[in-house]
Amino acid sequence: MRRFIFLLPVALFAVLLVAFAMGLNHDPSLLPSALIDRAAPDFNLPGLIDPARGLARKDLGGGVTLVNFFASWCAPCREEHPALLGLSQDKRFSLQGMNYKDKPENAAGFLGALGNPYAAIGVDPSGRTGIDWGVYGVPETYVIGKDGRIAFKHVGPLSDRAIASELMPEIEKALAKAS
């Protein structure tokens, strides 16, 4: 009985060690989204540049759309910005921005300094729209199909590698469905 009591902490430690090792193999950017293959949430936000020209759910239909949640205070958003400028040159889809929990004047300064890749930008100062979309944190990018359904979600900054290996294949699938 004494040996069993002595071995119990060792066995417990071994179980914890295995559990932690399995957790280390988890990729945190692979966050599941309950909204995949569902209609994009309803929203109607004022615009960043011109409050009267905002962004709403109705603006996402008709073609493939990328929706990028960003903020001026977000360092990874600054990191991904050149990739977004490159994506904005592809006329097969539109790139829309959602300014998340940010001051409009800061966001306007951010885009003024780095360039504006977005066709339209909605302002979400409270983060309520982001919650409806299931945003964990910025940046996050969604691929919306012609039917207005969310086809893909990318968590974290977009890099050239992520665009080539993850995002563009999903955009191509959505474009093929749109034809």
TORTIPA-682766 format. One record per residue (C-alpha): x, y, z; residue in one letter. Coordinates in pm, 1 decimal, always signed. Layout:
REM TORTIPA-682766
c1: X	c2: Y	c3: Z	resn: A
...
This chain:
REM TORTIPA-682766
c1: +0.0	c2: +0.0	c3: +0.0	resn: M
c1: +287.1	c2: +235.6	c3: +76.8	resn: R
c1: +437.5	c2: +178.8	c3: -267.7	resn: R
c1: +106.1	c2: +260.7	c3: -428.6	resn: F
c1: +83.2	c2: +590.2	c3: -241.4	resn: I
c1: +441.4	c2: +671.0	c3: -346.8	resn: F
c1: +369.6	c2: +591.5	c3: -714.4	resn: L
c1: +46.7	c2: +791.2	c3: -728.2	resn: L
c1: +214.6	c2: +1135.3	c3: -762.3	resn: P
c1: +455.5	c2: +995.4	c3: -1022.1	resn: V
c1: +166.8	c2: +853.8	c3: -1225.0	resn: A
c1: -25.0	c2: +1180.6	c3: -1196.3	resn: L
c1: +281.5	c2: +1373.5	c3: -1312.2	resn: F
c1: +318.3	c2: +1141.0	c3: -1613.7	resn: A
c1: -46.1	c2: +1192.6	c3: -1712.2	resn: V
c1: -8.5	c2: +1571.7	c3: -1687.8	resn: L
c1: +313.6	c2: +1559.5	c3: -1889.0	resn: L
c1: +139.1	c2: +1370.8	c3: -2171.3	resn: V
c1: -157.2	c2: +1612.5	c3: -2165.7	resn: A
c1: +70.3	c2: +1918.2	c3: -2186.6	resn: F
c1: +276.0	c2: +1763.6	c3: -2465.7	resn: A
c1: -41.1	c2: +1702.7	c3: -2667.6	resn: M
c1: -144.4	c2: +2065.0	c3: -2610.1	resn: G
c1: +185.6	c2: +2190.0	c3: -2750.4	resn: L
c1: +102.8	c2: +2028.4	c3: -3083.5	resn: N
c1: -215.4	c2: +2239.4	c3: -3115.0	resn: H
c1: -200.2	c2: +2527.9	c3: -3364.0	resn: D
c1: -377.4	c2: +2825.7	c3: -3199.7	resn: P
c1: -450.3	c2: +2983.8	c3: -3538.7	resn: S
c1: -680.2	c2: +2691.1	c3: -3616.4	resn: L
c1: -971.4	c2: +2823.2	c3: -3415.1	resn: L
c1: -1297.7	c2: +2668.1	c3: -3522.7	resn: P
c1: -1579.7	c2: +2889.1	c3: -3639.5	resn: S
c1: -1942.3	c2: +2792.2	c3: -3593.3	resn: A
c1: -2029.4	c2: +3030.1	c3: -3878.0	resn: L
c1: -1855.8	c2: +2840.5	c3: -4158.8	resn: I
c1: -2113.4	c2: +2765.0	c3: -4432.4	resn: D
c1: -2367.7	c2: +2993.5	c3: -4264.5	resn: R
c1: -2492.3	c2: +3331.9	c3: -4377.0	resn: A
c1: -2277.2	c2: +3622.9	c3: -4266.8	resn: A
c1: -2428.8	c2: +3794.6	c3: -3962.3	resn: P
c1: -2654.2	c2: +4093.4	c3: -4017.1	resn: D
c1: -2491.9	c2: +4432.3	c3: -3951.9	resn: F
c1: -2511.8	c2: +4793.2	c3: -4064.6	resn: N
c1: -2213.3	c2: +5009.2	c3: -3967.2	resn: L
c1: -2124.8	c2: +5371.5	c3: -4037.4	resn: P
c1: -1832.2	c2: +5431.0	c3: -4270.1	resn: G
c1: -1483.9	c2: +5527.8	c3: -4158.3	resn: L
c1: -1402.2	c2: +5780.2	c3: -4430.5	resn: I
c1: -1759.7	c2: +5895.1	c3: -4491.9	resn: D
c1: -2006.5	c2: +5796.0	c3: -4214.4	resn: P
c1: -2292.8	c2: +5799.3	c3: -4467.1	resn: A
c1: -2112.1	c2: +5537.2	c3: -4681.9	resn: R
c1: -2070.2	c2: +5255.2	c3: -4437.6	resn: G
c1: -2074.5	c2: +4880.0	c3: -4464.3	resn: L
c1: -2373.6	c2: +4649.7	c3: -4421.3	resn: A
c1: -2462.5	c2: +4284.6	c3: -4470.3	resn: R
c1: -2631.8	c2: +4369.7	c3: -4801.7	resn: K
c1: -2292.5	c2: +4486.3	c3: -4937.3	resn: D
c1: -2149.3	c2: +4134.3	c3: -4915.4	resn: L
c1: -2368.0	c2: +3963.7	c3: -5175.2	resn: G
c1: -2324.8	c2: +3928.3	c3: -5548.5	resn: G
c1: -1959.3	c2: +3827.3	c3: -5561.7	resn: G
c1: -1679.0	c2: +3683.7	c3: -5352.5	resn: V
c1: -1581.5	c2: +3918.8	c3: -5070.7	resn: T
c1: -1302.7	c2: +3924.0	c3: -4815.2	resn: L
c1: -1389.8	c2: +4085.5	c3: -4482.7	resn: V
c1: -1088.5	c2: +4188.3	c3: -4276.0	resn: N
c1: -1122.8	c2: +4294.8	c3: -3911.3	resn: F
c1: -841.8	c2: +4536.0	c3: -3820.1	resn: F
c1: -747.0	c2: +4814.7	c3: -3578.8	resn: A
c1: -482.4	c2: +5086.4	c3: -3572.5	resn: S
c1: -362.9	c2: +4972.4	c3: -3227.1	resn: W
c1: -301.3	c2: +4617.5	c3: -3356.2	resn: C
c1: +66.3	c2: +4544.3	c3: -3433.1	resn: A
c1: -12.9	c2: +4229.1	c3: -3638.6	resn: P
c1: -255.2	c2: +4440.7	c3: -3847.5	resn: C
c1: +34.9	c2: +4666.6	c3: -3940.2	resn: R
c1: +239.3	c2: +4354.9	c3: -4022.2	resn: E
c1: -26.6	c2: +4215.8	c3: -4260.9	resn: E
c1: -107.7	c2: +4548.8	c3: -4427.5	resn: H
c1: +126.7	c2: +4507.6	c3: -4729.2	resn: P
c1: -37.5	c2: +4171.7	c3: -4800.8	resn: A
c1: -381.4	c2: +4336.7	c3: -4792.9	resn: L
c1: -263.6	c2: +4605.0	c3: -5034.8	resn: L
c1: -154.9	c2: +4325.6	c3: -5268.8	resn: G
c1: -487.3	c2: +4141.8	c3: -5233.1	resn: L
c1: -677.8	c2: +4460.2	c3: -5311.8	resn: S
c1: -528.2	c2: +4455.4	c3: -5662.7	resn: Q
c1: -709.6	c2: +4130.0	c3: -5750.1	resn: D
c1: -1037.5	c2: +4241.2	c3: -5908.8	resn: K
c1: -1199.2	c2: +3895.1	c3: -5892.8	resn: R
c1: -1317.1	c2: +3970.8	c3: -5537.6	resn: F
c1: -1369.9	c2: +4273.6	c3: -5315.3	resn: S
c1: -1189.5	c2: +4350.8	c3: -4989.0	resn: L
c1: -1399.9	c2: +4512.6	c3: -4716.9	resn: Q
c1: -1269.5	c2: +4635.0	c3: -4381.7	resn: G
c1: -1418.1	c2: +4626.8	c3: -4034.2	resn: M
c1: -1246.9	c2: +4871.9	c3: -3799.7	resn: N
c1: -1270.3	c2: +4691.2	c3: -3464.8	resn: Y
c1: -1278.4	c2: +4868.4	c3: -3125.5	resn: K
c1: -1080.7	c2: +5163.1	c3: -3256.5	resn: D
c1: -1107.9	c2: +5540.0	c3: -3264.7	resn: K
c1: -1205.6	c2: +5649.8	c3: -3617.0	resn: P
c1: -938.7	c2: +5923.0	c3: -3624.4	resn: E
c1: -668.0	c2: +5667.8	c3: -3535.5	resn: N
c1: -790.5	c2: +5425.8	c3: -3802.2	resn: A
c1: -801.6	c2: +5702.2	c3: -4063.1	resn: A
c1: -444.2	c2: +5800.6	c3: -3972.8	resn: G
c1: -333.2	c2: +5435.3	c3: -3991.3	resn: F
c1: -477.1	c2: +5396.8	c3: -4343.0	resn: L
c1: -355.0	c2: +5741.6	c3: -4448.1	resn: G
c1: +1.2	c2: +5645.1	c3: -4358.4	resn: A
c1: -0.5	c2: +5288.0	c3: -4493.7	resn: L
c1: -256.0	c2: +5304.6	c3: -4776.4	resn: G
c1: -619.3	c2: +5199.9	c3: -4791.7	resn: N
c1: -676.6	c2: +4854.3	c3: -4945.3	resn: P
c1: -1050.2	c2: +4845.5	c3: -4865.4	resn: Y
c1: -1341.5	c2: +4913.3	c3: -5099.3	resn: A
c1: -1549.3	c2: +5008.9	c3: -4792.9	resn: A
c1: -1486.3	c2: +5022.2	c3: -4418.8	resn: I
c1: -1740.6	c2: +4979.7	c3: -4141.5	resn: G
c1: -1668.0	c2: +5117.7	c3: -3793.6	resn: V
c1: -1736.8	c2: +4880.0	c3: -3503.0	resn: D
c1: -1633.2	c2: +5085.8	c3: -3197.1	resn: P
c1: -1801.5	c2: +4863.4	c3: -2937.9	resn: S
c1: -1695.9	c2: +4533.1	c3: -3096.7	resn: G
c1: -2058.5	c2: +4412.1	c3: -3109.8	resn: R
c1: -2041.5	c2: +4325.6	c3: -3480.0	resn: T
c1: -1712.1	c2: +4145.2	c3: -3418.2	resn: G
c1: -1880.0	c2: +3937.4	c3: -3148.1	resn: I
c1: -2159.0	c2: +3845.7	c3: -3390.4	resn: D
c1: -1894.0	c2: +3729.7	c3: -3638.5	resn: W
c1: -1709.6	c2: +3528.5	c3: -3372.0	resn: G
c1: -1395.8	c2: +3743.0	c3: -3377.0	resn: V
c1: -1137.2	c2: +3626.9	c3: -3120.7	resn: Y
c1: -904.7	c2: +3918.7	c3: -3187.5	resn: G
c1: -768.6	c2: +4121.2	c3: -3473.8	resn: V
c1: -664.5	c2: +4065.3	c3: -3741.0	resn: P
c1: -911.5	c2: +3811.9	c3: -3874.6	resn: E
c1: -1012.3	c2: +3764.0	c3: -4237.3	resn: T
c1: -1323.7	c2: +3593.7	c3: -4370.7	resn: Y
c1: -1401.3	c2: +3468.2	c3: -4722.0	resn: V
c1: -1766.1	c2: +3527.8	c3: -4810.2	resn: I
c1: -1909.8	c2: +3346.9	c3: -5110.2	resn: G
c1: -2139.7	c2: +3496.2	c3: -5372.6	resn: K
c1: -2430.6	c2: +3349.2	c3: -5176.6	resn: D
c1: -2337.8	c2: +3558.0	c3: -4869.8	resn: G
c1: -2222.0	c2: +3256.1	c3: -4669.9	resn: R
c1: -1895.9	c2: +3241.8	c3: -4477.7	resn: I
c1: -1667.3	c2: +2997.7	c3: -4657.9	resn: A
c1: -1343.3	c2: +3039.9	c3: -4460.3	resn: F
c1: -1193.6	c2: +3218.0	c3: -4160.7	resn: K
c1: -825.7	c2: +3303.7	c3: -4115.8	resn: H
c1: -714.7	c2: +3403.4	c3: -3766.7	resn: V
c1: -403.9	c2: +3617.0	c3: -3734.2	resn: G
c1: -200.4	c2: +3826.3	c3: -3974.2	resn: P
c1: -195.5	c2: +3733.5	c3: -4340.2	resn: L
c1: +151.2	c2: +3663.6	c3: -4475.6	resn: S
c1: +249.0	c2: +3580.7	c3: -4832.2	resn: D
c1: +278.3	c2: +3216.2	c3: -4724.6	resn: R
c1: -65.6	c2: +3212.1	c3: -4556.9	resn: A
c1: -222.5	c2: +3378.1	c3: -4859.4	resn: I
c1: -68.4	c2: +3127.7	c3: -5101.0	resn: A
c1: -130.3	c2: +2813.6	c3: -4895.2	resn: S
c1: -459.4	c2: +2889.8	c3: -4716.5	resn: E
c1: -644.7	c2: +3198.7	c3: -4832.1	resn: L
c1: -612.1	c2: +3182.7	c3: -5212.9	resn: M
c1: -724.3	c2: +2816.9	c3: -5235.5	resn: P
c1: -1037.8	c2: +2912.3	c3: -5039.0	resn: E
c1: -1094.9	c2: +3218.2	c3: -5256.9	resn: I
c1: -1054.5	c2: +3001.4	c3: -5568.1	resn: E
c1: -1314.3	c2: +2754.7	c3: -5432.3	resn: K
c1: -1556.4	c2: +3040.1	c3: -5364.5	resn: A
c1: -1494.4	c2: +3186.4	c3: -5712.8	resn: L
c1: -1556.5	c2: +2845.9	c3: -5871.8	resn: A
c1: -1891.4	c2: +2818.8	c3: -5689.1	resn: K
c1: -1979.2	c2: +3169.2	c3: -5806.4	resn: A
c1: -1939.0	c2: +3079.2	c3: -6175.1	resn: S
